[in-house]
Amino acid sequence: MFRMRLRNSSTMPMSRIGLLLRRLSSSSSSSYFSTSTSPPSRSRSWSPRDAFAAATERVRAGTLSPEDAHHLFDQLLRQDTPVHERSLGGFLAALARAPDSAACRDGPALAIALFNRVCREEAGRPVVPPTVYTYAILMNCCCRVRCPDLGLALFGRLLRTGLKTNEIVASTVLKCLCCAKRTDEAVNVLIHRMSDLGCVPNEFSYKTVLKSLCEDSRSQRALDLLPVMAEGDGCSPCVVSYSTVIYGFFKEGKVGKACNLFHEMTQQGVVSDVVTYNSIIDALCKARAMDKAELFLRQMVDDDIRPNGVTYNAMIHGYSTLGQWKKATQMFREMTSRGLVPDTVTWNSCMASLCKHGRSREAAELLYSMAAKGHKPNVVSYSTLLHGYANEGCFADMVNLFNSMVGKGIVPNHHVFNIFINAYAKCGMMDEVMHMLTEMREQGMSPDVCTYATIIAALCRMGRLADAVDNFNQMIGKGVQPSKVVYRSLIQGFCTHGDLVKAKEFIFEMTDKCICRPTIVFFNSIMHSLCNEGRVIDAHHIFDLVIDIGERPDLIAFNTLIDGYCLVDNMEKALGVLDSMVSAGIEPTVVTYSSLISGYCKSGRLDDGVILFREMEHKRVKPDTVAYNIILDGLFHAGATIVAKKLFNEMIESGTAVSISTYRIVLGGFCRNNCTDEAIVLFQKLGAMNVKFDIAILNTMINAMYKVQRREEANDLFASLPACGLVPNASTYGVVIQNLLKEGSLEEADNMFSSMEKSGCAPSSRLINYIIRTLLEKGEIVNAANYMSKVDGKIISFEALTTSLLLSLFSEKGKYQEQLQLLPAKYQFFGGVI
């Protein structure tokens, strides 16, 4: 980093340009630059113009070092002939724009340091008199090296010299103010004080301020400047000005305002270019507003602006991010149809989209096509496909692809190895994980924090906590700092497997290392998993741990524990947690009551459930759809149909939303409790209201109609399924087949079974057993034998009832013993049973 020789370095607050001019033209500003009276040496054989021209070329070529530049100025300051202002200005401008190179890492800083040398000689005799352009270049350098206050000090020095300012200097002052985060002052100068600098605002001045406002998330303020810009004498808003503000709105997430401003720009007669469209399309894609991005793409084409690779890359990446692989592929084809050559980024985006949808085989074809068309896949290409294979568990393909990648000279990075390690670890294949670690080290790479995090998480899931701790210690020993993810895995592992003391140690270790320790949300997740497994006691221990480490259990923590005790039918404990919850100052919600009511219903204490439901209303907790569904289901299962019907009407009158689940419970409840006619009336009423039923409700109603001998209506309902947008499932076919068999319509039942198989619905073992038993009882031995051949002992096997029936019918004393040979050979052993 460069070092300026400053005596009094301070920032200069400024609210008005007049104050700036007064302060910066005072003698105090001279203290920013040190002075010296050392006399220069003289040299008559040296040509400043030629020396600076050669040095400028070396700057542009990236071969001029700071030592060479200082040597040049040593020669300059030892001779009497002033260098021409263009030579010095050109040299400093080249330094200001020079990219970092091996010879010089910071051209702008070097330019300022060299000018400082000139300033030290000024008290003696002028050697190189700076011009207004020189000052503008140096002020710009100050902005580049993020020292805008130093740039303003240079402006003060410029004012003291008496040089006349111009638009370039004024614009650079605005740039310095914006870089110093003094944008409001820049706006004030732009609108009110430019005349004090002897110029009017130009296009560059406005662009500088507009960009700064948008970068500060003040795009609305920038928008307010556009009419001011249009009213001025200097310029009118151009496509760049509008694009800056449009992009600012996109960055702030204000998509609507951005699109409206684009349309306003068009109405003002400002013609958009490909850069404008690309920036808008890219922003819309990042905002996941792909429908709007597509509209802008079509408008772009309509405006005769040819989309380029950047346009399609944005679209493909946007669709890929959303997982819309068909759209991404469509964009890829459209891109190639326009004669555009996809680059590596395009290919990678398409591959990523396919892999996200489990279409790694197609992604692999793209990879091979990419190589065939002259694009060399990079490590990102291979990583994308490897990740796709990993998600699909295609380990052999992963290994082959890895070997292919290495064979083509592409060096695998940490990400590649971590993909393998993560894939193996998820499947508990720890031997393969260790093999990849060895391979990784042989490639000269050490495991990083992601590698260790993956391994430790896998070991914790498997209950191998000692091995997890060993890897944790190894990680620290190798100088890799554990992340929050690592600690969370260890804490979750020890909590899940009951070692809360060790979990507590890791929690406090996180605190000691200033790592944000797990919140109540993290522990709630563990408690929820344990409760779902029926391990509510373990969940309660974690609840106590939360309190012990100083965390305050929240509503979700209490509700999780209450629900856990209800699931294991321990209502006393659940009510105890409820009391603790109220004591902690947390009011029960409808979720709390719903869990308790469900617990009462499942444990057969329906009266207590109803009492609690009514108590909820008295506590001013309004029952929601779920609460009503729970109590309705409990009442129907208990046969309390009249009470359930009354409560259902109450639900409708209260304005509570009635869901499809509610209708399923009520219709099913009526049918179970021999109120089939009421179910059919309600079903027809709901149909007239255009309620969209699911297949489960229709299965229930088809069965109900068969039950009350309304066969034609049942058949019509079955036939209407496609028109309702529904597809019969295995349960649908099972309901129809069973009812047909009950009626004795054996041929129709056979035809329906064939339709079931053709539709791709696999019959359940329960249905096959029912069919076999029914046919045997009706004496249809040949037909029953056909269905017996479908019993494979794996997916479909004989139930005890079926086996018992076969024994009774085909044993030596059985009714059908003489027809034993009609059975499949493997079941003829039933005839040997006495």
Secondary structure, 3 states (H helix, E strand, C coil): CCCCCCCCCCCCCCCCHHHHHHHHCCHHHHHHCCCCCCCCCCCCCCCHHHHHHHHHHHHHHCCCCHHHHHHHHHHHHCCCCCCCHHHHHHHHHHHHHCCCCCCCCCHHHHHHHHHHHHHHHCCCCCCCCCCHHHHHHHHHHHHHCCCHHHHHHHHHHHHHHCCCCCHHHHHHHHHHHHHCCCHHHHHHHHHHHHHHHCCCCCHHHHHHHHHHHHHCCCHHHHHHHHHHHHHCCCCCCCHHHHHHHHHHHHHCCCHHHHHHHHHHHHHCCCCCCHHHHHHHHHHHHHCCCHHHHHHHHHHHHHCCCCCCHHHHHHHHHHHHHCCCHHHHHHHHHHHHHCCCCCCHHHHHHHHHHHHHCCCHHHHHHHHHHHHHCCCCCCHHHHHHHHHHHHHCCCHHHHHHHHHHHHHCCCCCCHHHHHHHHHHHHHCCCHHHHHHHHHHHHHCCCCCCHHHHHHHHHHHHHCCCHHHHHHHHHHHHHCCCCCCHHHHHHHHHHHHHCCCHHHHHHHHHHHHHCCCCCCCHHHHHHHHHHHHHCCCHHHHHHHHHHHHHCCCCCCHHHHHHHHHHHHHCCCHHHHHHHHHHHHHCCCCCCHHHHHHHHHHHHHCCCHHHHHHHHHHHHHCCCCCCHHHHHHHHHHHHHCCCHHHHHHHHHHHHHCCCCCCHHHHHHHHHHHHHCCCHHHHHHHHHHHHHCCCCCCHHHHHHHHHHHHHCCCHHHHHHHHHCCHHHCCCCCHHHHHHHHHHHHHHCCHHHHHHHHHHHHHCCCCCCHHHHHHHHHHHHHCCCHHHHHHHHCCCCCCCCCCCHHHHHHHHHHHCCCCCCHHHHHHCCHHHHHHHHCC
